[in-house]
Amino acid sequence: MIETTPSFDIFQTETTRLDQVVFDDLEFGRVFSDHMFLMEYENGAWKRGRVEPYGPFTMSPASMVFHYGQAIFEGMKAYRQSNGEVSMFRPGMNIARFNKSAVRMCMPEIPEDLFMEALAALVKLDSDWVPGGEDSALYIRPFMIATDAFVGVRASQKYAFSIFTCPVGAYYKGPVKVKVETSFTRATPGGTGFAKAAGNYAGSLYPSQKAREEGYDQLIWTDAVEHKYIEECGTMNAMFIVDGVLISPETSDTILDGVTRNSVLIVAKDLGIPVEIRRFSVVELQESLNNNTLTEAFGVGTAATIKPMSEIGINGERYPLNNPDNWKVVPWLLRELDGIRRGSIDDRFNWNIPV
């Protein structure tokens, strides 16, 4: 059990907004909990942070984040356990990845112990906001932005680090239709694809919008050099079941090392499911669709968890997949992972952090 310490101040709201929330009908990312954490960086050091009522903060129009894009974030979840308690799922991995993103974006790292304390204190204070329904959780969004009021291309000397939370339902309401993208690029070698930098997502919006106009929900991104190899799927990592083997594209500086991806691979190996972590080409994907050896395809991520693909588009051809209700591997992985996170299955990997 993580206990909060006096490393920061806590100012509790006098009026909760809980009674304004319909927890049985949560739209993802629209409802925000009572409190947030805020800490500023200046003169080469982090100042004392604070938990305070959720609300806006004022910034100069010249703040460097608006002009040069120094902004990173993370996404993680806390779950209502089967015994009614609340636990965060693998926050340590998110903290490490956040700091990896910070280094790449020339931003100061957050001390890991302070980061964990802030998460625990915030989730504990707003524990009544953690929903208990199926597909529901408390989504946790840490982020850092450059706040120096300066117009000039260099790293900012001031930053704001904040964490807020929101109760959420399912990110996608059903299986997704995806299109293999072979023109636009999400990330390039030597770039920021491995970091959760805000600009990565901004650059994906236009091609994603074009895909939706064609009837797809998301894109499967391919490599920037040849557009021959599968990388990510929208905001998720991509996985495929071919001839009974779970295939996951290997991570690189263009593919985000997803926490859910890592968790699914560990669970799959533990369950005895054959796993291959390797390059997976568009040609191989199309061949496996044509000869019916691809039986299941899905995306994995914190927001979406495990989301089946119902259709894959490749070079103008659309390949419908079998009804996910009849799949074998994905439901098995989802039951196991969800059971671990919610405490109905033994947490044999020690992933849950109670608050």
NORLIN-V336415 format. One record per helix or strand of 2 or more residues. SS is the DSSP state (H for helix, E for strand). FROM is the first residue (numbers start at 0). TO is the last residue. If there is no record, write none. Layout:
ss=SS from=FROM to=TO
ss=SS from=FROM to=TO
//
This chain:
ss=E from=7 to=9
ss=H from=17 to=19
ss=E from=34 to=41
ss=E from=44 to=45
ss=E from=48 to=52
ss=H from=64 to=67
ss=E from=70 to=72
ss=E from=75 to=79
ss=E from=85 to=88
ss=H from=90 to=103
ss=H from=111 to=124
ss=H from=126 to=128
ss=E from=136 to=145
ss=E from=158 to=167
ss=E from=175 to=180
ss=H from=197 to=212
ss=E from=217 to=221
ss=E from=228 to=232
ss=E from=235 to=241
ss=E from=244 to=247
ss=H from=258 to=269
ss=E from=274 to=276
ss=H from=281 to=289
ss=E from=293 to=300
ss=E from=304 to=313
ss=E from=316 to=319
ss=H from=323 to=325
ss=H from=328 to=341
ss=E from=351 to=353
//
